[in-house]
Amino acid sequence: MNQKFTLKSKTIINFTIVCYFIILYWIDKYKINIVIVGVFRELLTIPFLIAQLLCSFLSIKTILSKKSLTILFIISTLALVISTAITFQSFFN
């Protein structure tokens, strides 16, 4: 148990972050204005942005350093990097 994060846990974290930003997109697209949804959106967005950057960096570092990777981890990393690019590109529009 010396490993802090296994590939499985990194994959789950990556997909969770991607799902969060997909949900934010759908909430904005369909103009869902429920107070409790807005509260959680405000509370969780900045921590998820920081986690998105950090996990993108760590996942790319893991891909570059390990030779035995799962295809699911590579897909989750690719989805996270694309999500990060779209998220930060939306700040400059």
C-alpha positions, 0 to 999 in steps of 0.5 A: 500500500505504498502507492498513494493513488492506483491507476483505478483510483486515478481513472475514477477521479478523472471521470468524476471531474469530467462528469462534473463539468459535463453536468455544469454544461447541461445545467447552463444549457437548459437554464436550470435555476434551482437554488440548491443546484446553484449553491453546490455549483458555487461551492464545487466549481473552484475546487474542481477547477484546481483538481482538473489542472492537478489531475491533468498534470499528474495523469500525463506524468503517469502516462509518460513514466509508466509502461503498463497502463490500462486503456481506460486510464488513457481514455480518462486522461484524454477526456480530462485533457479535452475537458480542461482545454474546453473549460479554460478556453471558455474563459477567453470567449 
